[in-house]
Amino acid sequence: VYFHIMKASGVVYFALSFLLFFHFLRVNNYSTDTVEFVGNVVALHVSDPVAIRDVAYRAVTTEAPAIVVPHILGTDLSTEEAAVRRAKHADPYRFAQFLPYFSVKPLYIEALNLVHKAGVGLVRSIAVVSAVSFAGIAVLIYCWVVKLGGSVWAACLVLLTAEMYGLGQGTGPDAL
């Protein structure tokens, strides 16, 4: 009986993991950092700040969900932060000044680049890397719980926490 319960909990755990993985592939938070991460991927291949800015913002305006584009461009609010986003969009050299801050995680930038080279759009590559990273975390949690003799049912609840959602839908290297 114990074996069947453990087997059932593992099936539920991996079914839940797969459902969340596919959800995170479809839905990403695409924060204002999106354009800088995309810009860093472009900067791996192009050195001209104008070209980097143009490709990065074209990718954001064509690939990101329409609802987040005004926020990324800074056209949705009249705050100081929004003014900075508008200035970065207007001035490629100002935009280029922000890129080093977002390049300090080279493995993340390279992961985005590899996913993009595989045929995924620049912006969509962020969702793919986040979702794959979530899947890796889910496997590690499962292995850890099983090795320690913990409850796989409790591990299912961990997958549903806000923190795990933040990792799976996040824009940035945290999940990786």
N, C-alpha and C positions, 0 to 999 in steps of 0.2 A: 504494500500500500504506500509506504514512504517513497519508494522508487517512482511510482506512478504520479505522486504529488509533485516530486521534484522534476519529473519529466514534463508534466503539465505546466509547471511554473516557468520552466525554460522555454517552452513553446510560446507561452503568453508573453514572456519577456522579449523574445526575438520578434514576435509578431508586432508588438508595440514599438520596438526599435525600428523595424522596417516602415511602419506607418508614419512614425515621426520623421524618419529619414526622408521619405518621399514628400511629406508636408514641408519640411525645411528646404527641399529642393525647389518647391513651388513658391514658398512664401519667405521672403527675407526682409529685414528691417531697413536695409539700405540707408544708412545714416549719412550725415554730411561728409563723413570721412571717405565715402565711396569714391568721389572724384579724385582724391589724392592717391588712394591705393591704385586706381585705374591709371592715373598719371605716372606712377612709379613703374607699372608694368610697361607702359608705352616708352618710358625713359630708358628701359633696357635695350631698346632698339633704335631710338631716335634721340638726338641730343639738342635739337632746336626747341627752345621753350615755347615758341609760338605753335609749332607742330604738336608738341606734347599736349599743350592746353587744348588745342582744337580737337585732337583725336579723343582726349579724355572727356571733354564736355559733349562732343557729338555722341559718344558711347552712352553717357548718362542720359542725355535727352532722348535718345532713340531706344535704349534698352531698359532703363529703370521704369518702374511703374509710374504712370503719370501723376499719381497723387503725391509722390515724394520729390519730384523734379523741382517744383518751386522752392521747396525747403533747401534742397542742395544748392540751388542757384542763389538763394537769399532773397527771392522776390515775394515771399509770403508774409514777411514780418518787417517791422520798422525798428528792429533792435540793433545794437552795436554789432552783435555777432552776424546778423544778416547783412549788414553793411560790409563787413569783412568778406563774406562769401560773394557778394556782388562785385567787390573790388577784385577778388581773385579771378572771377569769371571775366571781367573786363580787361585785366592786365596780365598777359602771359608771364611776364617777369615776376610779378608779385605771386602769381600761382606757383611758379618754379621755386620761389623762396620757401614755400611750405613743404615741398616734396621730401627734403631730407628728414624732416620730423617723422614722416610716414614710411621711410625706408629703413628704419632701424630694426625691422624684423625681416631680414632678407629671405629666410625660408618661406615666409608667408608670400612675399612678392614672387618668389620663384614658383611656389605652388600655383598661384594665380596665373603666372605666365605659362606653366605647363598645361594647365586646364584650358587656357585660351588657345595654345598651340594645338590642342586636341580638337579644336573646332567650336568651342563654347565662346560666346560673346564675352567681351571684357567685363561687363557688369555682372552678367550671369555667373562668371567664374567665381565671384565672391560667394554666391549662394552654394555653388557646388563644393567649394573648399570648406565652407562652414558645415554643410550637411555631412560630408565625408568625415570631417573631424569629429562631429557628433557621433557618427556611427563607430568610429574608433574608440571614443570614450565609452560608449555603451558596451562594446565588447570587453574593454578593460574592466569596467565595473562588474560585469557578469563573471569574468574569470576571477576577480578578486573576491567577490561574494562567495562563489562556489568553493574556492580554495580555503577560505576562512570558515566555511560551514554556516554562512549567514543565510538570511531569508531572501530568496530570489523575488518573492512577492514584495518585500520592502524595496528591493532594487527597482522594481517596476514603478514604484511611487517616486523614486529618485529621478527617473526619466521624465516625470511630469512636473518637476519643480520649475519655478521661474528661472532659476539659474541655468538649467539645462536648455530651456527654451531660448534664453539669451545667447547661449553658445551656439545652438543650432541655427538661429536666425540672425546672428550677429554679423556686423561688418567689421572685420578686423581679425587679428591673429590669435585672439584669446583661446578659441577652441583648438586651434592647431597646437 
